[in-house]
Amino acid sequence: MTNTHDFKLYKQSRLPLPQMLKVCVDTGYLGITNFHENSEMPKKKTKKNPLSKEDKLENKKKSSKRIPIEHINAKIKAFKIVAHKYRNRRKRFGLRFNLICALINFDRGFQVD
């Protein structure tokens, strides 16, 4: 199995995202504005145009919102249910995925009402 970047998977899936949904992504998703207009991405520096202090502060605020979600995604990927092709019954995929997310939430100390 080959490694595929998340943005390439997103483009291939043609998943329709509602325009009212705000998408916060990292700089690996350059070009997402062609697919989803309401997206937020940190600014990149170049050799000729370094970032100002305001831009760096804004990037830090954006990443502080995104990083906890990235950590949860990494924990989900550790279970390999989304890292590899799912070979079991499709009807059970949602159940298994929800159980994995419940385990992660239990580990993090979240409580469900």
N, C-alpha and C positions, 0 to 999 in steps of 0.2 A: 504494500500500500504506500502510495506517495504522499508526501506532505502537501497540503493545499492551504493557501492563505485564506483567512476568514472572509476577506472582501471578495476574493474570487468565488468562494462558495456562495456568498450573498448574490453576486451578479448571476451566477448560474441558476440559482434557485428561483429568481424572478419573484421573490416574495413581495406582495403588495403591502407597503406600510402606509397607514393613513397620514396625510400631509399635516394633520394637527399634532401628530406625535413628534416630539423633539428627539433627535438621535444624537447622542454624544459619543464621538469616536476619537481614536488616536490618529496620528499622522500616517498610519499605514493604509488609511481609507481615502487617500487622495482621489478625487473624482466622484465622491459619493453625492455631491451636489447635483450631478447629472441624473442621478436616480431618485434622490430625495432632497427636496429644497430646504426643508426645515432641519438642517443638521448643523452640529456644532463641532468644530475641530480646532485644536490649538494652532497657533501661528508657528511657522517654521522660520528659522534664521538661514541666511545665505552668507557666503563669504563677504559680499559687498554690503549686505544689509543685516547687521547684527540686531538682535531684539533689544528694544528699550526696556527699562525697568517696569513700565506699566504693562508691556506685553508679557514679560516674564511672570508678573504677578497674576495677570489674567490666565495664563497657561497653568499656573499652579492651582488656581481656583477650579479650572476645568478638570484638571487631573485628580484633584481631591474628591470630586464627585464621581469620577469614573473608576478609580482604582479599587474601591471595595467590590464593585461589580466584577471587575476583572479577576479578583481573587476568588470570588464565588464561582465564576466560569472555570477557573483552573481546577477547583476542587471537583466540579462536575466532570471535567475532562479526565480526571484521575480515575474515575470509574469506568472509563473507556466506552460508555454507552453512546457518546456522540463522537468519539475519536475514531471509531471503526464502523464498518458497515454492520447494521443491526440485522442479525440472521434469525431472530426468533419470530414469534407471531406478532404481526403488526398491531393486533388488538391489544396486546399486552405492553406495548411500548410506553404508552402514556402512564399506565399504572407503575411500571418499573421506574420511569423517569421521576414521577411524583414521589416514589419511595426514596429514591436517591436524594432528591431535594429535601425531603423530610429529615433524612439522616444528617445532611449538612446543616440544616436549620437547628436540629437538636444539638449538634456539636457546637454550633455558634451560640447557643443559649436563647434562640428565638422561641417565643411561645405563640401558639395558635389559639385564638379564642373560639 
